Amino acid sequence: MSSNIVLSTQTQPVSNEISLPSLYCPDAGTTRRVLEFFTVNIRNPHTRKAYGKAAGEFASWCEDHGIAHLRDVQPTHVAAYIEELQRRIAAPSVKVQLAGIRMLFDWLVIGQIIPMNPASAVRGPKHSVKKGKTPVLTAEEARILLDAMDTSSVVGLRDRALIALMTFTFARVGAAAGKMRVEDVYIQGRRKWIRLHEKGSKRHEMPCHHKLEACLDDYIEAAGIKGDPKGFLFRTTEGQSGKLTDRPMGQPDVYRMIGRRAVDAGIETKISCHTFRATGITEYLRNGGKLEIAQQMANHESARTTGLYDRRNDQVSLDEVERILI
């Protein structure tokens, strides 16, 4: 039995793409309802993957503890499972697991598969975050990284443009690399703008910083893609040839690229795709920007989320530590 529920985001027939643990297959009606939860109710592929993992691991735990049918699952079972998870994984991950299990059982209750949701009363671990963990770069480090790019090749121009885009627009990597088309860089009011397709199918438009505009112009011209408005903006290459394909870069591609570029630039901070979003927000606020405007630029639902990216106090703390003169 598979410990996870595996769902493909491609368009092949569902029956060929999904593997369900036996807990969710006592009869055809239950199986169909579970499949509908993942394929009909959840549209975001990342959420689908996370909740599929949660549901699959909970099913494995139930099997190990002799719980063979959904109707036999009690709140004490879910509570015991969550208690065990807290000893193995971080609190945010536990909360995601509990949310996935709770939403699946809600869906089964609505579909009259089970009479009550055994996870509804189970409380997850307390978790309060005032500052994000994403590593950020200083303005100097960000400039060094961008300047270190080899602009004699189209790949170097592509990587510089992508990193500049994430830094100057606070864009998520999924919105920048996987979804942007050439036509999403456009002129409006004599100024270059970019169009981002963010989470939840939200369209977000922003004017380009002059440095970003130059990076994008150089890349688009060198890549020869201006005449392909429907084509992907940031494209993969054919092996080591340096020749661009028609396929978009994915998040793993971007992550590997960032790691290579950081090493080439001599940056020792272990950065990630999200680093540039945090770096841009921090530098914007450090130079007099307003939190509510940063929230709009980052397309956050709340200013509290934007505040997690504000790392200005890191420098304050460092300055205070240096006061210890021994």
PyMOL commands that set and color helices and strands:
alter all, ss='L'
color gray80, all
select helices_A, chain A and resi 14-16+22-24+28-41+45-64+70-72+75-86+91-110+139-147+154-169+173-176+182-184+199-201+210-223+251-264+275-286+291-298+303-307+312-321
alter helices_A, ss='H'
color red, helices_A
select strands_A, chain A and resi 185-188+191-198+202-207+235-237+244-248
alter strands_A, ss='S'
color yellow, strands_A
deselect
rebuild
show_as cartoon
